[in-house]
Amino acid sequence: MYLTKEKKEEIFAKHGKSSTDTGSSEGQIALFTYRINHLTNHLKNNRKDFNTQRSLVKLVGKRRDLLNYLIKTDITRYRAIVKELGLRK
């Protein structure tokens, strides 16, 4: 499995407030970004996997919603997470 418990804890520890803080916007955005990158690589090899393609589009939408929420609430946190993850906007 590509996303183990240890990998999740590492992502949340790096981008969230702590390894157990799974609800912060930054942690969720980082987790979605990791999953999006994995699905993108999968689709490069399996172009006709339409279920994965649909899941990818849904994940991108969820991440976008969280980023829009972060813009409205705290623009400095938004700018920090976008720069850290290398997202475009």
C-alpha positions as CSV (number, residue, x, y, z in Angstrom):
1,M,0.0,0.0,0.0
2,Y,1.4,3.4,-0.9
3,L,-0.1,5.3,2.0
4,T,0.8,3.7,5.3
5,K,0.0,5.0,8.8
6,E,3.6,6.1,9.3
7,K,3.6,8.1,6.0
8,K,0.4,9.8,7.1
9,E,1.9,10.7,10.5
10,E,5.0,12.0,8.7
11,I,2.9,14.2,6.4
12,F,0.8,15.6,9.3
13,A,3.9,16.1,11.5
14,K,5.6,18.1,8.7
15,H,2.7,20.2,7.6
16,G,0.3,20.2,10.5
17,K,0.7,21.3,14.1
18,S,1.6,17.8,15.2
19,S,1.5,14.2,14.0
20,T,-1.9,13.6,15.7
21,D,-3.5,16.9,14.4
22,T,-5.2,15.4,11.3
23,G,-7.9,18.1,11.1
24,S,-5.8,21.2,10.2
25,S,-6.2,22.6,6.7
26,E,-2.5,22.5,6.0
27,G,-2.3,18.8,6.9
28,Q,-5.3,17.9,4.8
29,I,-4.0,19.9,1.8
30,A,-0.6,18.2,2.1
31,L,-2.3,14.7,2.3
32,F,-4.5,15.5,-0.7
33,T,-1.4,16.7,-2.6
34,Y,0.5,13.4,-1.8
35,R,-2.5,11.4,-3.0
36,I,-3.0,13.5,-6.1
37,N,0.7,13.0,-7.1
38,H,0.3,9.2,-6.6
39,L,-2.8,9.0,-8.7
40,T,-1.2,11.2,-11.4
41,N,1.7,8.8,-11.7
42,H,-0.7,5.8,-11.8
43,L,-2.7,7.4,-14.6
44,K,0.5,8.0,-16.7
45,N,0.8,4.2,-16.9
46,N,-2.9,3.3,-17.0
47,R,-4.6,5.9,-19.2
48,K,-7.9,4.1,-19.5
49,D,-8.5,3.8,-15.7
50,F,-11.5,6.1,-15.6
51,N,-12.4,5.3,-12.0
52,T,-9.0,6.6,-10.9
53,Q,-9.4,9.6,-13.2
54,R,-12.7,10.5,-11.5
55,S,-11.2,10.0,-8.1
56,L,-8.3,12.3,-9.1
57,V,-10.7,15.1,-10.2
58,K,-12.7,14.8,-6.9
59,L,-9.5,15.1,-4.9
60,V,-8.4,18.1,-6.8
61,G,-11.8,19.7,-6.1
62,K,-11.5,18.9,-2.4
63,R,-8.0,20.4,-2.2
64,R,-9.2,23.5,-4.1
65,D,-12.1,24.0,-1.6
66,L,-9.7,23.8,1.3
67,L,-7.3,26.2,-0.4
68,N,-10.2,28.7,-1.0
69,Y,-11.2,28.3,2.7
70,L,-7.6,29.1,3.7
71,I,-7.6,32.2,1.5
72,K,-10.7,33.5,3.2
73,T,-9.5,32.8,6.8
74,D,-5.8,33.4,6.8
75,I,-3.9,34.5,3.7
76,T,-0.4,34.1,5.2
77,R,-1.1,30.4,6.0
78,Y,-2.3,30.0,2.4
79,R,0.8,31.5,0.9
80,A,3.0,29.4,3.2
81,I,1.4,26.1,2.2
82,V,1.3,26.9,-1.5
83,K,5.0,27.8,-1.4
84,E,5.9,24.8,0.6
85,L,4.1,22.3,-1.6
86,G,4.9,24.0,-4.8
87,L,1.3,24.4,-5.9
88,R,0.2,26.8,-8.6
89,K,-2.5,29.4,-8.3
